[in-house]
């Protein structure tokens, strides 16, 4: 991912608030989750305790992948990454103030695409709620941010590309993103096959989706 520049997300807040509802009710359990929005305007805008909630949820889902690639102290590095300027967090909490789901992304300039893109950093759902299709809801709402802006609103541009990085060993996630229409980017590290036929995977893939046929159903 390019670190060239991250853009102020403020002009897009009305789209975010439009597409990500203030509350989500989980049908199976009738539990209502409350939305919280946060925009990293400065690197240390959130308290470390908030980032710890995010990292703990990441750990419960894909911690072993991070540990394998980045070592036992990966959480410390992850917290610092989560403080990057202009990152957007859309989180859903239970009535007992427990983090159930969150998605984080940034509007950035991509030197490979030569355009502004939405880059997905994280999307995670608590294991107790992963069968409630919250992940599909959040990723679809993320994709809906490509909505054509009002012609009278010159402050925002239509974003044509979504991008992400995923661990190559996380086959469930890779397959899920493929189902959503993402493809391995031509800039991504790729598998290589040895003479013996053994396939060596890179640590991660870069996947990309240009705006068309983004929405999926259950």
C-alpha angles and dihedrals in degrees: 000000000000117000090192097118139337116210131224107263094201095103089057097050093099090056091048092050090046097053102033106062121225089235135024123196117207105222098209096054102019088231113154118215124203122222122231122188125204131177120195100227090159128024094250100037095123125058117253088243089063092051089048089059089053094046092047090055091047089049093052090054108034106000093125091059092053092045091051094051104030103027133239095309095057093119093067091053090045092056090053090050090051089058093061114136118268096011113152122218123194109183135178120209133189124237087263090059094253119147108241103168142356142175125198130190144152137221105231144157112256114210091201096050091036089220144081114281140177107243116200113220103175142354117180137165126193110258091239090062104036093108092058093080092242091139092056091047094051096045091048091051089048090053091048088069086084087076111138107259122240107276089231092056106084094170096082137048130214107257113221103185139056121192140179145169121234133180109256091222091055093089094168091059094041091052092045092054091047088054088053089056101261119142133197105269118237087237092057125107107256141208118268126204120218123217088258089061093250113142118223113202125205118238092258146000128227110222128192138192125189117208109280132095091002101148121088132184133220 
